[in-house]
Amino acid sequence: MDRRRFLFGTGLTVAGMALTLRSQAQAQVQTPDTAAAAPNDLSSWQNVRAQFAISPDHINMSGFFLASHPRPVREAIDNYRRALDDDPFDVVEKVEFGSRLRVERAVAEYLGGKAEEVALTDSTTMGLALIYHGLTFKKGQEILTTAHDHYAQHESIRLAAARSGATVRKIKLFDDYQSISADEIVSRIRKAISPATRVVGVTWVHSSSGLRLPIRRIADAIAEANAKRGDADRVLLVVDGVHGLGAVDETVAQMGADFFAAGTHKWIFGPRGTGIIWAKSENWKLLRPVIPSFADGPYGAWMEGRSLGETEAQWVSPGGFHSFEHRWALPAAFAFHREIGRARVAERIQTLNSMAKEALAKMPHVRVHTPRDPELSAGLICFDVEGMKPEAVVEKLLAKKVIASQSPYATSHPRLSPSLLNDEKEVEQTLGYVRAMA
Ligand SMILES: Cc1ncc(COP(=O)(O)O)c(C=O)c1O
């Protein structure tokens, strides 16, 4: 929507204003993210690694924590920042209001869905909060979640349930790390769904253990339960997908989730402070927006005193002005993945992680908690070293200039995360330091 015309009171209709601006935007606005994604030899992992400005003084085995921006993303952000510093009013009008859905389109292409199915957020945490607070619950309805999810999901559920009156139940998907199986996980969820269950909230890749859940199979089990239910009682599958998105090559829009939230500032290497919610078109009407969006629909309705129809994805993207240079540069991150090849990215992460897990499993003083099966794992490895506290393991590695992390859960483990920021030599070196802890 053309806020400038609105401010100057030309009296144009909302649709007319948007149209005028869209054609102006196409003519005048540079798209630095496209320019930055141009020629780049990403055929070797060394070249991919060279796109990151991350310090070469350390081996970074915690790349998943928060992205270091690769070159195309840095350049896109810089270009947009310069343009914003030059003329914030004009640039926001053109890029934000004049080319609607540009960022959502890039996200949707990667997810295998449609731009109209994507809301933009700042993080996984924000996405989960918007989903759980946006859903309505009938008296007695329940949110079923697991004991293994991140604070962001549990706390979103707790806060939303306190407002809506929904009840909350947590189940374990396995009793110990050695007994994890896809069949058992699916069976436990199937059995736990009760007539009161309205939502099943799970995490695609657990940052507590590195376990990757079989989301497609969980969705199928939920679909069976839903066969006997009406629309208002249908069980909805909410997925925290942050450590799967960009780490494994699955098409999110076909995994069977009803709502999928993820930050794009971890494995996607998107700008820090970016994230998404994806849901099928027909599911968006189930959410009540929590934060006013600046989308044409609600803004136009407010200006013209109209009431609004069913919620659309864009109405859930929180409005207000943002750190736009970051949000607008998100397509550059997806272009970066496309250029490397998303299957190649997933394969690389799997290769390095399998290599590390196999070697760790052979060390008598180490217990690996993450499944060795690549179908049940992704890019995170949790383990324990006999006789050592997790923080001691992390500190010892840091003394050797290896950045590891400790899982932020009640039961905590040291974590390694071989990624595109590493190569085989770095993995070997890290393994050598763990081996020496015997
Ligand atoms: C499983 C999981 N979900 C959510 C988050 C929070 O992510 P964000 O910073 O995108 O909110 C984390 C943090 O790393 C996480 O491990």
The ligand as a MOL file (V3000), in Angstrom:
LIG
                    3D

  0  0  0     0  0            999 V3000
M  V30 BEGIN CTAB
M  V30 COUNTS 16 16 0 0 0
M  V30 BEGIN ATOM
M  V30 1 C 14.5330 -26.5790 18.9450 0
M  V30 2 C 14.6700 -25.0950 19.0500 0
M  V30 3 N 13.5830 -24.3250 18.8390 0
M  V30 4 C 13.6430 -22.9860 18.9230 0
M  V30 5 C 14.8220 -22.3390 19.1990 0
M  V30 6 C 14.8410 -20.8460 19.2320 0
M  V30 7 O 15.0780 -20.3890 17.9410 0
M  V30 8 P 14.8950 -18.8730 17.5400 0
M  V30 9 O 16.1410 -18.1770 17.9640 0
M  V30 10 O 14.7560 -18.8840 16.0480 0
M  V30 11 O 13.6890 -18.3800 18.2320 0
M  V30 12 C 15.9860 -23.0840 19.4220 0
M  V30 13 C 17.2790 -22.4250 19.7000 0
M  V30 14 O 18.2970 -22.7610 19.1820 0
M  V30 15 C 15.8960 -24.4990 19.3500 0
M  V30 16 O 16.9730 -25.2660 19.5850 0
M  V30 END ATOM
M  V30 BEGIN BOND
M  V30 1 1 1 2
M  V30 2 1 2 3
M  V30 3 2 2 15
M  V30 4 2 3 4
M  V30 5 1 4 5
M  V30 6 1 5 6
M  V30 7 2 5 12
M  V30 8 1 6 7
M  V30 9 1 7 8
M  V30 10 2 8 9
M  V30 11 1 8 10
M  V30 12 1 8 11
M  V30 13 1 12 13
M  V30 14 1 12 15
M  V30 15 2 13 14
M  V30 16 1 15 16
M  V30 END BOND
M  V30 END CTAB
M  END
